[in-house]
Amino acid sequence: MLSRVANTLYWMARYVERADNLARLIDVNRHLLLDNETLGSDRIADFWRPIILCTGDEELFQSIYPETHGEDVIRFLTDDPRNVSSIASCIAQARESARTVRDQISDEMWEEINALHLFVRSDEAAYLLKEAPPRYYERIRRSVATFLGISATSHTRDEGWEFMQLGRHLERADKTTRFLDTTSYLPDDGQGGIGAPGMLHWTAILGSCGALGAFRAAHHRFDVEGALSFLVFSRNFPRSVRYCADRVDECIHLISGSPRGGFLNEAERVSGRLLADLNYGNAQDAMALGLHPYLDGLQERFNRIGELIFETFVLMPEMFESQRSMQQRGHDALTAWQEQQQQQ
């Protein structure tokens, strides 16, 4: 498979997954705040602020919206054209990626992602977002689920499929850690409410990951350690960090053709080491280290795996030498060059 095609399929899947996760995050948190009418405006702002911080877009958000208000956060993450990581922007980029590789995906996949893109840009979407936001986010989530279902039943299990699975699970694992990391940004007001990560906030995290029902079925009572263990170390829940890391490691080995348990390239080595740490880790270790440092470390390792995937399977040898020299001149130059290559 051409490296350009593989890279495009990889990012198409990542953008679709990112849009789905943001829709889940916003919709669940909106519902929880509507159910808790006793919160004042200041405490509601304290609830939304960590959501921006966990996405890593706080500088851009503050440059556009000096004050933190719930509606501003929702707009910024949903359809603000100035945010390239909003739901609307992710869907547009996924649709553009799909357009450039239409011969590599099924007609049904293209029709679904194109229909979702047209919906986001339509007057109907603008009306729903203003008058009935839950219906808007439900439409996004159902369309993404339909796209994933169509992909699973109409795409051959070739290298292109593995690159799509690689992008989807890498993005999903990253977002799960970021949802969990919102607890690190809550100001501790000593009252056990929204200022501290209590039941309300943990329920939002589980709901954003689609894990609330599965967690309740597996645990008879709620506790923070159980929720953390379920979302990070579960071997069976498909949105847990450990489950996604296992699929990432499997996909990398299937693409390279090497057996699991060893490594032939740096991407396999780093992903295998991450999976081993998750296999033998537990919630007590994470909490002893500190939840934020632990999750921040996972995010850095996922970012490194993404870079190694690009270097191993996308770059041509002569491009890699150019990339190496650019890396010496600074990380910003490397990032700009990689984005340019991805667009090409």
C-alpha positions as CSV (number, residue, x, y, z in Angstrom):
1,M,0.0,0.0,0.0
2,L,1.2,3.5,-0.8
3,S,2.3,5.3,2.3
4,R,0.2,8.3,1.4
5,V,-2.9,6.2,1.2
6,A,-2.1,4.5,4.5
7,N,-1.5,7.8,6.2
8,T,-4.8,9.2,4.9
9,L,-6.8,6.2,6.1
10,Y,-5.1,6.4,9.5
11,W,-6.1,10.1,9.9
12,M,-9.6,9.6,8.5
13,A,-10.3,7.1,11.3
14,R,-8.7,9.4,13.9
15,Y,-10.8,12.4,12.9
16,V,-14.0,10.4,13.0
17,E,-13.1,9.0,16.4
18,R,-12.2,12.4,17.7
19,A,-15.5,13.9,16.6
20,D,-17.4,11.1,18.3
21,N,-15.5,11.5,21.6
22,L,-16.1,15.2,21.7
23,A,-19.8,14.7,21.0
24,R,-20.0,12.3,23.9
25,L,-18.0,14.6,26.2
26,I,-20.2,17.7,25.6
27,D,-23.6,15.9,25.6
28,V,-23.0,13.9,28.8
29,N,-21.7,17.0,30.7
30,R,-24.6,19.1,29.5
31,H,-27.1,16.6,30.8
32,L,-25.4,16.3,34.2
33,L,-25.4,20.1,34.7
34,L,-29.1,20.3,33.7
35,D,-29.9,17.7,36.3
36,N,-28.0,19.6,39.0
37,E,-29.8,23.0,39.0
38,T,-28.4,24.0,42.4
39,L,-25.0,24.9,41.0
40,G,-24.2,28.6,40.7
41,S,-22.7,30.2,37.6
42,D,-19.2,30.3,39.2
43,R,-19.2,26.6,40.0
44,I,-20.6,25.7,36.5
45,A,-17.6,27.6,35.0
46,D,-15.4,25.5,37.3
47,F,-17.0,22.4,35.8
48,W,-16.4,23.4,32.2
49,R,-12.9,24.8,32.5
50,P,-11.2,21.4,33.0
51,I,-12.8,20.2,29.8
52,I,-10.9,22.8,27.8
53,L,-7.7,22.1,29.7
54,C,-7.8,18.4,29.1
55,T,-8.1,18.9,25.3
56,G,-4.9,21.0,25.3
57,D,-6.6,23.9,23.5
58,E,-6.7,26.3,26.5
59,E,-4.4,28.9,24.9
60,L,-6.5,29.1,21.7
61,F,-9.8,29.2,23.7
62,Q,-8.6,32.0,26.0
63,S,-7.5,34.0,23.0
64,I,-11.0,33.8,21.6
65,Y,-13.1,33.8,24.8
66,P,-11.4,35.6,27.7
67,E,-14.1,34.5,30.1
68,T,-15.0,30.8,30.6
69,H,-18.8,30.2,30.1
70,G,-20.5,26.9,29.4
71,E,-22.0,28.0,26.1
72,D,-18.6,29.3,24.9
73,V,-17.0,26.0,25.7
74,I,-19.8,24.1,23.9
75,R,-19.5,26.3,20.8
76,F,-15.7,26.2,20.8
77,L,-15.7,22.4,20.9
78,T,-18.6,21.9,18.5
79,D,-18.6,24.2,15.5
80,D,-16.3,27.2,16.0
81,P,-14.4,27.6,12.7
82,R,-11.4,29.0,14.5
83,N,-10.9,25.7,16.3
84,V,-9.4,23.0,14.0
85,S,-10.1,20.3,16.6
86,S,-13.9,21.0,16.9
87,I,-16.4,18.4,15.9
88,A,-17.3,20.2,12.7
89,S,-13.6,20.6,11.8
90,C,-12.8,17.0,12.5
91,I,-15.7,15.8,10.4
92,A,-14.7,18.1,7.5
93,Q,-11.1,16.7,7.7
94,A,-12.3,13.1,7.8
95,R,-14.5,13.7,4.8
96,E,-11.6,15.3,2.9
97,S,-9.4,12.4,3.7
98,A,-12.1,9.9,2.6
99,R,-12.5,11.9,-0.7
100,T,-8.8,11.5,-1.5
101,V,-8.9,7.7,-1.0
102,R,-12.4,6.9,-2.4
103,D,-11.0,4.0,-4.4
104,Q,-9.7,2.4,-1.1
105,I,-13.0,2.5,0.9
106,S,-16.5,1.2,0.1
107,D,-19.1,3.4,-1.5
108,E,-21.3,3.1,1.6
109,M,-18.5,4.4,3.8
110,W,-18.1,7.5,1.6
111,E,-21.8,8.1,1.5
112,E,-22.1,8.0,5.2
113,I,-19.2,10.3,6.0
114,N,-20.3,12.7,3.2
115,A,-23.8,12.8,4.6
116,L,-22.5,13.5,8.1
117,H,-20.4,16.4,6.7
118,L,-23.4,17.9,4.8
119,F,-25.5,17.6,7.9
120,V,-23.0,19.5,10.1
121,R,-23.0,22.3,7.5
122,S,-26.8,22.4,7.1
123,D,-29.4,24.7,8.5
124,E,-30.9,21.8,10.3
125,A,-27.8,21.3,12.3
126,A,-27.7,25.0,13.2
127,Y,-31.3,24.8,14.3
128,L,-30.8,21.7,16.4
129,L,-27.7,23.1,18.0
130,K,-29.6,26.1,19.1
131,E,-33.0,24.6,20.0
132,A,-32.3,21.0,20.8
133,P,-28.6,20.3,21.4
134,P,-29.1,16.7,22.6
135,R,-30.6,15.8,19.2
136,Y,-27.6,17.3,17.5
137,Y,-25.0,15.3,19.5
138,E,-27.1,12.2,19.2
139,R,-27.1,12.6,15.4
140,I,-23.3,12.9,15.4
141,R,-22.8,9.8,17.6
142,R,-25.3,7.7,15.6
143,S,-23.7,8.7,12.3
144,V,-20.3,7.8,13.6
145,A,-21.6,4.5,14.9
146,T,-23.2,3.9,11.5
147,F,-19.9,4.7,9.7
148,L,-18.0,2.3,12.0
149,G,-20.5,-0.4,11.5
150,I,-20.5,0.0,7.7
151,S,-16.7,0.0,7.8
152,A,-16.7,-3.3,9.8
153,T,-19.0,-5.0,7.3
154,S,-17.8,-3.6,4.0
155,H,-14.1,-3.1,4.2
156,T,-11.6,-5.9,3.4
157,R,-9.3,-6.9,6.2
158,D,-6.1,-5.6,4.5
159,E,-3.4,-3.2,5.4
160,G,-5.8,-0.3,4.9
161,W,-8.2,-1.7,7.5
162,E,-5.3,-2.1,10.0
163,F,-4.3,1.5,9.5
164,M,-7.8,2.6,10.2
165,Q,-8.0,0.5,13.3
166,L,-4.6,1.8,14.4
167,G,-5.8,5.4,14.1
168,R,-9.1,4.8,15.8
169,H,-7.7,3.0,18.9
170,L,-4.8,5.4,19.3
171,E,-7.2,8.3,19.3
172,R,-9.6,6.5,21.6
173,A,-7.0,5.7,24.2
174,D,-5.7,9.3,24.1
175,K,-9.2,10.7,24.7
176,T,-9.9,8.3,27.6
177,T,-6.8,9.5,29.4
178,R,-7.8,13.1,28.7
179,F,-11.3,12.6,30.0
180,L,-9.8,11.1,33.2
181,D,-7.4,14.0,33.5
182,T,-10.2,16.5,33.9
183,T,-10.2,15.5,37.6
184,S,-6.7,17.0,37.9
185,Y,-7.9,20.5,37.0
186,L,-10.8,20.8,39.4
187,P,-10.2,23.4,42.2
188,D,-10.6,21.7,45.6
189,D,-13.1,23.7,47.5
190,G,-13.2,21.2,50.4
191,Q,-16.9,20.6,50.0
192,G,-16.9,17.3,48.2
193,G,-19.0,18.8,45.4
194,I,-18.1,19.9,41.9
195,G,-15.0,21.5,43.2
196,A,-13.6,18.1,44.1
197,P,-13.9,15.1,41.8
198,G,-16.9,13.5,43.4
199,M,-19.8,11.4,42.2
200,L,-21.1,14.0,39.7
201,H,-17.8,14.4,37.9
202,W,-16.9,10.7,37.8
203,T,-20.3,9.9,36.5
204,A,-19.7,12.4,33.7
205,I,-16.3,10.7,32.9
206,L,-17.8,7.3,32.8
207,G,-20.7,8.5,30.6
208,S,-18.4,10.3,28.2
209,C,-16.5,7.1,27.7
210,G,-19.8,5.1,27.2
211,A,-18.8,3.1,30.3
212,L,-21.5,4.0,32.8
213,G,-23.8,0.9,32.1
214,A,-20.9,-1.5,31.8
215,F,-19.3,-0.2,35.0
216,R,-22.5,-0.6,36.9
217,A,-23.0,-4.1,35.6
218,A,-19.5,-5.1,36.8
219,H,-19.4,-3.1,40.1
220,H,-22.1,-3.2,42.7
221,R,-21.0,0.1,44.3
222,F,-19.1,3.2,43.0
223,D,-15.6,4.0,44.1
224,V,-12.9,6.0,42.4
225,E,-10.3,3.2,42.4
226,G,-12.8,0.9,40.6
227,A,-13.7,3.6,38.0
228,L,-10.0,4.2,37.3
229,S,-9.3,0.5,37.1
230,F,-12.2,0.0,34.7
231,L,-11.3,2.9,32.3
232,V,-7.5,2.3,32.3
233,F,-6.8,-1.4,33.0
234,S,-9.8,-3.3,31.8
235,R,-9.1,-6.1,29.4
236,N,-12.6,-6.4,28.1
237,F,-14.1,-2.9,27.9
238,P,-13.4,-1.6,24.3
239,R,-12.7,2.0,25.4
240,S,-10.3,1.2,28.2
241,V,-6.7,2.4,27.7
242,R,-5.3,-1.1,28.1
243,Y,-7.7,-2.6,25.5
244,C,-6.9,0.1,23.0
245,A,-3.2,-0.3,23.6
246,D,-3.5,-4.0,22.9
247,R,-5.2,-3.3,19.6
248,V,-2.6,-0.7,18.6
249,D,0.2,-3.2,19.3
250,E,-1.6,-5.9,17.4
251,C,-2.2,-3.6,14.3
252,I,1.4,-2.5,14.2
253,H,2.6,-6.1,14.1
254,L,0.0,-7.1,11.5
255,I,1.1,-4.3,9.3
256,S,4.8,-5.1,9.6
257,G,4.2,-8.9,9.5
258,S,6.3,-9.6,12.6
259,P,5.0,-11.9,15.4
260,R,3.8,-10.3,18.6
261,G,6.1,-10.6,21.6
262,G,9.1,-9.1,19.8
263,F,9.9,-6.1,17.7
264,L,11.4,-5.3,14.3
265,N,11.0,-1.5,14.5
266,E,10.9,1.2,17.1
267,A,7.1,1.6,16.9
268,E,6.6,-2.1,17.9
269,R,9.1,-1.7,20.7
270,V,7.5,1.3,22.3
271,S,3.9,0.0,21.9
272,G,4.9,-3.4,23.3
273,R,6.5,-1.8,26.3
274,L,3.5,0.3,26.9
275,L,1.2,-2.7,26.7
276,A,3.4,-4.6,29.2
277,D,3.2,-1.8,31.7
278,L,-0.5,-1.7,31.4
279,N,-0.8,-5.5,31.7
280,Y,1.1,-5.5,35.0
281,G,-0.1,-2.2,36.3
282,N,-3.1,-1.4,38.5
283,A,-5.1,1.6,39.8
284,Q,-3.1,1.6,43.1
285,D,0.1,2.2,41.2
286,A,-1.4,5.0,39.2
287,M,-2.8,6.7,42.3
288,A,0.4,6.3,44.2
289,L,2.3,8.0,41.4
290,G,-0.3,10.7,41.1
291,L,-3.2,10.6,38.7
292,H,-2.1,13.6,36.6
293,P,1.6,12.6,36.2
294,Y,0.5,9.0,35.3
295,L,-2.1,10.1,32.7
296,D,0.3,12.7,31.3
297,G,2.9,10.0,30.9
298,L,0.5,7.8,29.0
299,Q,-0.4,10.7,26.7
300,E,3.2,11.4,25.9
301,R,3.7,7.7,25.1
302,F,0.7,7.6,22.8
303,N,2.0,10.8,21.0
304,R,5.4,9.1,20.6
305,I,3.8,6.0,19.1
306,G,2.0,8.2,16.6
307,E,5.3,9.8,15.6
308,L,6.9,6.4,15.2
309,I,4.1,5.1,13.1
310,F,4.6,8.1,10.8
311,E,8.3,7.6,10.7
312,T,8.1,3.8,10.2
313,F,5.3,3.4,7.7
314,V,4.8,6.8,6.0
315,L,8.2,8.5,5.5
316,M,10.4,7.5,2.6
317,P,14.1,7.0,3.5
318,E,15.2,10.3,1.9
319,M,12.3,12.1,3.7
320,F,13.4,10.6,7.0
321,E,16.9,12.1,6.7
322,S,15.2,15.5,6.0
323,Q,12.9,15.0,9.0
324,R,15.9,14.2,11.2
325,S,17.7,17.3,10.3
326,M,14.6,19.4,10.9
327,Q,14.2,17.8,14.3
328,Q,17.5,19.1,15.3
329,R,16.3,22.6,14.4
330,G,13.4,22.4,16.7
331,H,10.2,20.6,17.5
332,D,8.0,23.4,16.0
333,A,9.6,23.0,12.6
334,L,9.2,19.2,12.7
335,T,5.5,19.6,13.6
336,A,4.9,22.0,10.7
337,W,6.7,19.7,8.3
338,Q,4.7,16.6,9.4
339,E,1.4,18.5,9.0
340,Q,2.5,19.6,5.5
341,Q,3.3,16.0,4.6
342,Q,-0.1,14.8,6.0
343,Q,-2.0,17.4,3.9
344,Q,-0.1,16.3,0.8
